[in-house]
Amino acid sequence: MSWENRINNVRFSITCGDGKEYFPLWKGATKETEFNVTGFDFINVSGTLYERKLPRGSSIPLTFWFDGQNNIENSEAFERSAKDPRMWTVVHPFYGTIKGQPLRISRNDDNLNITAITVDFWESIDVDYPNSNFSVKDNSLERKIAIEESIAESFSSKDVYQSADIVKLKETNLNNSSSFTNAISENPSIADGVFANYQNATARASKSADNLLNNSFDAIVQAQALLEIPSRIETSVDVRLNGFKQAYNKSKTILNTISDKLLFESNSGAIIANYANASVNPLDSDYQVITQIQSVASDLIAIYSDYLATLDSASVSIYDTENAWQPNAIVQSQLYDMVVFTVANLFNLGFDSQQERVVYTEKETNLILLVHRYLGMDVNDENLERFRQINQIKMNENFKIRKGRKIVYYV
């Protein structure tokens, strides 16, 4: 179907979570998919290990208008429908029928009988997570443990380690430990005993690394403990995930030998598994708005994509008998499943979070009136203070906020 036929025969519509359907005017949009990993084919090995197409939604900015004498009423009706947390269905002449959620909705009434609406639309994945028959947290932990067990078996199955690898493993442990030490020691919400336990775990990992040539299984298990402890500490998910991102960035190095490749696959695989597990174990104060969850999911996908590309580059044909190396199929399959599982559940967490709304003041107003209109006043003035901080309203604006000022709030 040509673009002209699409425009003439497919009517743009939005059906909100409450089931109400809207047919505003629209303009051409763009579509961006941040991640789409291709199949992972081993060199000179027939077949593909597994399909690596994550059910990643696309980001689609939508711009449309309500016009005519009832534009204000129609816009307000649309905003009420948009508050329903259930999924939207958008019929788009270019992109077909897509389902998902708005991250952010912006409204502009500058043009009198035309109300402009801009939506950052987040396409949903086609996976039914979470399932009420199991706990996401428990399931995630089971997956992580299984991955770490497979990693330990894979790492210890090769008799390739030399004395120089002891230094490399100890350096890896030091990098992992340093990625979290400050966060643990300087965070007042974390008990003192946690830091002491982490120091002890660091010492055990270093001692086990010294015995790498005799017991590589224990060496990698103790190294994994330096990643497992931070994944479950009682602090914000941002602090934990930033530590894992630092640890992964430090793990990137030149992979010359088979032992180098085994260490990277094992250590970085454990980092990704723990990142995924930590991301679905937030504190109650985490993930207040959808954009926070989108950022976490995007970072996980970016790290995993880089990990796959690095492993792919490090693979050596089985016909090169002295240097042949391929990633462990069991580890990679389990890790892929966990990333898919995590992204799916992060999307569902996002759909339960608050949406960002952007409006522009229609006339001169003040702080109290805006809070009363968009959030409602509460006894302790918590909404008032939060609204002030989000919009960076200073003292000189408390009683006089100009017409046309951008206002952000969350529902």
C-alpha positions in Angstrom: 0.0 0.0 0.0 1.4 3.4 -1.0 1.8 6.2 1.5 -1.1 8.0 -0.2 -3.4 5.0 0.2 -2.3 4.7 3.8 -3.2 8.3 4.5 -6.5 8.1 2.7 -7.7 4.7 3.9 -6.3 4.3 7.4 -7.7 6.7 10.0 -5.4 7.7 12.8 -6.9 6.8 16.2 -6.0 6.4 19.8 -7.9 4.0 22.2 -6.9 4.7 25.8 -7.0 2.2 28.6 -10.6 3.1 29.5 -11.7 2.0 26.1 -12.6 5.4 24.7 -11.4 6.1 21.2 -10.2 9.4 19.8 -9.6 10.6 16.2 -7.5 13.7 16.3 -5.6 15.3 13.4 -2.1 14.0 13.1 1.2 14.6 11.4 4.0 12.2 10.2 6.0 10.7 13.0 9.3 9.0 13.5 10.0 5.5 14.9 13.1 4.5 16.7 14.0 1.0 17.9 17.0 1.2 20.2 18.0 -2.5 20.2 17.6 -5.4 17.8 20.3 -8.0 18.2 20.9 -10.2 15.2 21.4 -14.0 15.2 24.6 -15.2 16.9 26.3 -17.5 14.4 29.5 -19.3 15.3 32.3 -19.2 12.8 32.4 -22.3 10.6 29.7 -24.0 12.8 26.4 -24.8 11.1 23.3 -23.5 12.7 22.6 -20.6 15.2 23.0 -21.0 18.9 19.6 -19.2 19.5 17.7 -16.3 18.1 18.6 -13.0 19.7 15.7 -10.8 18.9 14.6 -9.2 22.1 10.9 -8.2 22.2 12.0 -4.6 22.5 9.4 -2.0 21.9 10.0 1.1 19.8 9.9 4.7 20.8 7.4 6.6 18.7 6.9 10.4 19.2 3.3 11.2 18.4 2.0 14.7 17.5 -1.7 15.4 17.0 -4.4 18.1 17.5 -7.9 18.5 18.7 -9.5 21.4 16.8 -12.8 23.2 16.4 -15.2 24.7 18.9 -14.9 21.8 21.3 -11.1 21.4 21.2 -10.8 22.2 24.9 -13.5 19.7 26.0 -12.1 17.0 23.7 -8.6 17.6 25.0 -9.7 17.4 28.6 -11.7 14.2 27.9 -8.5 12.7 26.3 -6.5 13.7 29.3 -8.9 12.0 31.7 -8.8 8.8 29.5 -5.0 8.9 29.5 -5.0 8.7 33.3 -6.2 5.1 33.0 -3.1 3.0 33.5 -4.0 0.3 31.0 -2.4 -0.1 27.6 -3.2 2.2 24.7 -3.9 1.0 21.2 -2.8 3.3 18.4 -3.8 2.8 14.8 -1.3 4.7 12.7 -1.4 5.0 8.9 2.4 4.3 8.6 3.1 1.9 11.5 -0.2 -0.1 11.7 -1.7 -1.1 15.0 0.6 -0.6 17.9 0.1 -1.1 21.6 2.0 0.5 24.5 2.1 3.3 27.0 2.8 7.1 27.0 5.9 8.1 28.8 5.2 11.8 28.6 2.2 13.9 27.4 2.6 17.5 26.5 -0.3 19.9 25.9 -0.3 23.4 24.3 -3.3 25.6 23.9 -1.6 28.7 22.4 -3.6 28.6 19.2 -7.1 29.2 20.6 -9.3 26.6 18.7 -6.4 24.1 18.3 -4.9 22.1 21.1 -1.6 20.5 20.3 -0.8 17.2 22.0 2.7 15.6 21.9 3.2 12.1 23.3 6.4 10.1 23.8 4.9 6.7 23.1 6.5 3.5 24.3 5.5 0.4 22.3 4.7 -2.7 24.4 6.3 -6.1 24.1 4.2 -9.1 23.2 5.0 -11.2 26.3 2.6 -11.8 29.1 4.8 -10.9 32.2 4.5 -11.0 35.1 2.5 -14.1 35.7 0.5 -14.1 38.9 1.5 -17.8 39.5 5.1 -16.9 40.4 7.0 -14.1 42.1 9.1 -12.1 39.7 11.7 -11.5 42.4 12.0 -15.2 43.2 12.1 -16.2 39.6 14.7 -13.7 38.8 16.9 -14.9 41.7 16.5 -18.5 40.5 17.6 -17.6 37.0 20.6 -15.6 38.3 21.8 -18.5 40.5 21.4 -21.0 37.6 23.5 -18.7 35.4 26.2 -18.4 38.0 26.4 -22.1 38.4 26.7 -22.7 34.7 29.3 -20.0 34.5 31.4 -21.6 37.3 31.1 -25.0 35.5 32.2 -23.5 32.2 35.0 -21.5 33.7 36.5 -24.5 35.5 36.0 -27.0 32.6 39.1 -25.8 30.7 42.7 -26.5 31.8 44.1 -23.4 30.2 45.1 -21.1 33.1 48.6 -19.9 33.7 50.3 -17.9 36.5 49.6 -14.7 34.7 45.9 -15.4 34.9 46.0 -15.2 38.7 47.0 -11.6 38.4 44.2 -10.9 35.9 41.6 -12.5 38.1 42.8 -10.6 41.1 42.7 -7.4 39.1 39.1 -8.3 38.0 38.1 -8.8 41.6 39.6 -5.5 42.6 37.8 -3.7 39.8 34.5 -5.3 40.8 35.0 -4.5 44.5 36.0 -0.9 43.8 32.8 -0.4 41.8 30.7 -0.8 44.9 33.0 0.0 47.9 32.2 3.7 48.0 28.5 3.1 47.5 28.4 0.7 50.4 30.7 2.5 52.8 29.3 6.0 52.3 25.6 5.2 52.3 24.1 5.8 55.7 21.1 3.5 54.9 23.4 0.5 54.7 24.3 -1.3 58.0 27.9 -1.2 59.0 28.0 -5.0 59.0 27.4 -5.1 55.2 30.6 -3.2 54.5 32.5 -5.5 56.8 31.0 -8.6 55.0 32.0 -7.1 51.7 35.6 -6.5 52.8 35.7 -10.2 53.9 34.3 -11.3 50.6 36.9 -9.3 48.8 39.7 -10.9 50.9 38.2 -14.4 50.2 38.1 -13.7 46.4 41.7 -12.6 46.4 42.8 -15.7 48.3 40.9 -18.0 46.0 42.4 -16.3 43.0 45.8 -17.3 44.3 44.7 -20.9 44.0 43.3 -20.5 40.5 45.5 -23.2 38.9 44.4 -25.8 41.5 40.8 -24.9 42.0 39.4 -22.6 39.3 35.8 -23.5 40.3 36.2 -22.0 43.8 38.1 -19.0 42.3 35.3 -17.9 40.1 32.6 -18.7 42.7 34.3 -16.3 45.2 34.6 -13.7 42.4 30.9 -14.0 41.8 30.2 -13.2 45.5 31.6 -9.7 44.9 28.7 -9.1 42.5 26.0 -11.0 44.4 26.3 -9.0 47.6 25.7 -5.5 46.1 22.7 -6.8 44.1 20.7 -7.2 47.3 21.9 -4.4 49.6 19.2 -2.1 50.9 19.8 1.0 48.9 18.4 2.6 45.8 18.3 0.6 42.6 20.2 3.5 40.9 23.2 3.1 43.2 23.3 -0.7 42.7 22.9 -0.5 38.9 25.5 2.3 38.5 27.9 0.0 40.3 27.3 -2.8 37.9 27.7 -0.5 34.9 31.0 0.6 36.3 32.1 -3.0 36.9 31.2 -3.9 33.3 33.1 -1.0 31.8 36.1 -2.0 33.8 35.8 -5.6 32.5 36.4 -4.5 28.9 40.0 -5.4 27.9 41.9 -7.0 25.1 41.0 -10.7 24.8 44.1 -12.4 23.5 44.1 -15.8 25.1 41.4 -18.4 25.7 41.7 -17.7 29.5 41.1 -14.0 28.8 37.9 -14.9 26.9 36.7 -17.3 29.6 37.2 -14.7 32.2 35.4 -12.0 30.3 32.5 -14.3 29.4 32.2 -15.4 33.0 32.7 -12.2 34.9 30.7 -10.0 32.5 28.0 -12.6 32.3 27.7 -12.6 36.1 27.6 -8.7 36.1 24.7 -8.7 33.6 22.8 -11.4 35.5 23.2 -9.5 38.8 22.2 -6.2 37.1 19.1 -7.8 35.8 18.2 -9.3 39.2 18.8 -6.0 41.0 16.7 -4.1 38.5 13.5 -6.1 39.4 14.2 -5.7 43.1 13.7 -2.0 43.7 13.0 -0.2 46.9 9.5 1.2 47.4 10.9 4.7 46.7 12.4 3.6 43.3 10.8 3.8 39.9 8.4 6.7 40.5 8.1 7.5 36.9 8.1 5.6 33.6 11.2 7.3 32.3 13.3 5.9 35.1 12.4 2.3 34.2 12.9 3.0 30.5 16.4 4.1 31.3 17.2 1.0 33.3 15.9 -1.3 30.5 17.8 0.6 27.9 21.0 0.4 29.9 20.6 -3.4 30.4 20.0 -3.9 26.7 23.0 -1.7 25.8 25.3 -3.7 28.1 24.0 -7.0 26.9 24.4 -5.9 23.2 28.0 -4.9 23.8 28.7 -8.2 25.6 27.4 -10.2 22.7 29.4 -8.1 20.2 32.5 -8.6 22.2 32.0 -12.4 22.4 31.3 -12.6 18.7 34.5 -10.7 18.0 36.5 -13.0 20.3 35.2 -16.3 18.7 37.7 -18.3 16.8 36.9 -21.1 14.2 37.0 -24.7 15.4 39.4 -25.3 12.5 42.0 -23.3 14.3 42.7 -26.1 16.7 45.2 -24.2 18.9 43.1 -21.1 19.4 39.5 -22.3 18.8 37.0 -20.8 21.3 33.3 -20.2 21.3 31.1 -18.9 24.1 29.4 -21.5 26.3 26.0 -22.3 24.8 24.3 -23.1 28.1 25.5 -19.9 29.7 24.5 -17.8 26.7 21.1 -19.3 26.4 20.3 -18.8 30.1 21.6 -15.3 30.1 19.5 -14.4 27.0 16.4 -15.8 28.7 17.1 -13.7 31.8 17.5 -10.5 29.8 14.3 -11.1 28.0 12.5 -11.9 31.3 13.9 -8.8 32.9 13.0 -6.4 30.1 9.5 -7.8 29.9 8.9 -7.3 33.6 10.5 -3.9 33.6 8.0 -2.8 30.9 5.1 -4.1 33.1 6.5 -2.2 36.1 6.7 0.9 33.9 3.0 0.6 33.0 2.2 0.8 36.7 4.3 3.9 37.2 3.4 7.6 36.9 3.3 9.3 33.5 4.9 12.7 32.9 2.5 15.5 31.8 3.6 18.8 30.4 1.3 21.8 30.0 1.8 25.5 29.4 -0.1 28.0 31.6 -3.0 29.5 29.8 -2.9 32.8 31.8 -1.1 34.3 34.7 -1.5 32.2 37.8 0.3 31.1 41.0 1.8 28.1 42.7 -1.1 27.2 44.9 -3.7 27.3 42.1 -1.5 25.1 39.9 -0.9 22.5 42.6 -4.6 22.5 43.4 -5.5 22.0 39.7 -3.0 19.3 38.8 -2.2 17.4 42.0 -4.6 18.5 44.7 -3.6 20.0 48.0 -2.7 17.7 50.9 -2.5 18.3 54.7 1.3 18.3 54.9 1.9 20.3 51.7 4.0 17.5 50.2 2.4 17.9 46.8 3.2 21.7 47.0 6.8 21.1 47.8 7.3 18.3 45.2 5.6 20.5 42.5 7.9 23.4 43.4 11.0 21.2 43.1 10.0 19.5 39.9 9.3 22.9 38.2 12.2 24.8 39.9 9.8 27.5 41.1 11.7 30.1 43.0 10.4 32.6 45.6 9.7 35.3 43.0 7.2 32.9 41.2 5.2 31.7 44.2 2.5 34.3 43.7 2.9 35.2 40.1 3.6 32.6 37.4 3.6 34.1 33.9 1.4 33.0 31.0 3.0 30.4 28.7 5.3 28.9 31.4 6.1 25.2 31.0 4.7 23.1 33.9 5.6 19.4 34.5 3.7 17.1 36.8 3.1 13.3 37.2 -0.1 11.3 37.3 
